[in-house]
Amino acid sequence: MEAYFETVSQVYFFTMDMLAAYCLFCLVKDFLRERRHAWFAGIAYFLALWVLYKTPYVFSNFVVYGLAVLAAYAVMCLLERERRVQKLFLTITFFSLRWMAMSMAHCLDYLYWAVFYPWAQRFFAQDLSDFAAMEWGNFWFFLAETVGGAVTNMVFMFSAVWVVRKFYIFKCAEMEKKEFFMLAAPSFSGMVGYHMLKMYQTLYAEETGKSLYDAFGGFPWLAFLYYAISFATVLAMIVLFQDIKRGQEDEMQGKLLSGQVESMKRYIEEVERRQKEIRSLKHDMGNHIMTLEGLFAKKEYGKVEEYVARLRKEYSVLSGSYGEEIKSGNPVTDVILAEKAKEAKAKGVALNCRFCYPEAMGIHVFDLSIILNNAVSNALEHGESGGGAQIHIRSYRRGNVYMMEFTNRFYGKLFLDADSGLPWTTKMDKGTHGFGLQNIRRVAQKYKGDIDMEADGENFKLSVMLLSAGEEKR
């Protein structure tokens, strides 16, 4: 019978470690750029467990599981060097959740044993002196208890992983150290409490020769309640913190939108200034023509040349104040693109623009200004500069569909976040990280459209689709 008990135990530990490694994979896969890196972390965790089990030295389970999660953490950091603090938080959280889940399952196992063992004794052996029947009864009850404990344990673990994946929204954002200590505090607290309870149980058993579970009937319920509260606190802190982050993001979005409104006012003021100068030019044109006609009549050609040169100089200064002339079909988008062209030139990047304002489609110029500002700014920030770097802007219309394409040089691979569909970023400005593309998508969805991104190893292209908001469709 001992062989049967040993076989069940070995199968149990092997299966539980495999399922735990899979839980770790499920937990971290959305936080890593490539899914195969999450598989490597899970495999490292499983292999570390079994290497430590097979060593001649005896380690406590706490040490074994701790070294295993550290192996997984090391693999994740080797494969992806960024967001190490976040990876450490995930590692500690998984370690804590697994211990809490195992402890809750153990408490329930004891309660099952207390309730069903007397019944099992009577069922398998009416005569308690029938030792063989009792042995088989114990074995079948042990098997049922083992399977039930494994199922309960995994239900707790997979539920915890589901909660973290669903409510941890900002997966591709770097975690600050103060955020780490705040979020990891419940995990540390749970682990300290677990060790204290185990220490008291061990000391009590050594002093009295009895288990706390046997001596105090309510102890399993109290222990289960403590572990359950610790388990729930870890998850609740994650959910609460993500709600706070979402509120901060909404506040930042509001500030950015306010800044874009101010930029729009500045663009409109620039357009008004240009129109005023054009009206002044038209008003003075008649006087200039009369002056030139008078000089021609007197055959004072030298003064004519001098006068024309002066006019050319004034008009060139006036034209140069607008920056590079771009005709897009709307004075506001003209100013925006002209300023972006000046900014690109200062950075050594050529801006090739074939943008045409979509008349009669009901698309507000303010919404287009948000798209143009954010798209070109992102291209200037992330596109490689120097050595003939270029940004291409193109727009066209197909029926009631209006398309805009922004292309810039980009070497590397594009990694998209699983939840948002937006690229992972290594921008140092974490406060405004990712808001540019979010704003573009928000405008596109306002017009029943969306955005698409692709990279071919040399260039990055952002495509923005908007549907006509007006009545005209062709």
Salt bridges, closest charged atoms under 4 A:
ASP17 OD1 - ARG98 NH2 3.18
ASP30 OD2 - ARG165 NE 2.99
GLU34 OE1 - ARG36 NE 2.84
GLU34 OE1 - LYS413 NZ 3.94
GLU80 OE2 - HIS37 ND1 2.71
GLU82 OE2 - ARG33 NH1 1.80
GLU179 OE2 - LYS245 NZ 3.70
ASP243 OD1 - ARG246 NH1 2.73
GLU251 OE2 - LYS255 NZ 3.82
GLU262 OE2 - LYS265 NZ 3.67
GLU270 OE2 - ARG273 NH2 2.61
GLU277 OE2 - ARG273 NH1 2.70
ASP284 OD1 - HIS283 ND1 3.25
GLU300 OE1 - LYS303 NZ 3.58
GLU314 OE2 - ARG310 NE 3.62
GLU325 OE2 - ARG274 NH2 3.29
GLU325 OE1 - LYS327 NZ 3.60
GLU339 OE1 - ARG266 NH1 3.13
GLU343 OE1 - LYS340 NZ 3.70
GLU343 OE2 - LYS347 NZ 3.98
ASP367 OD2 - LYS446 NZ 3.03
GLU381 OE1 - LYS427 NZ 3.81
GLU405 OE1 - ARG394 NH1 3.13
ASP419 OD2 - LYS171 NZ 2.53
ASP450 OD1 - ARG441 NE 3.22
GLU472 OE2 - ARG474 NE 3.32
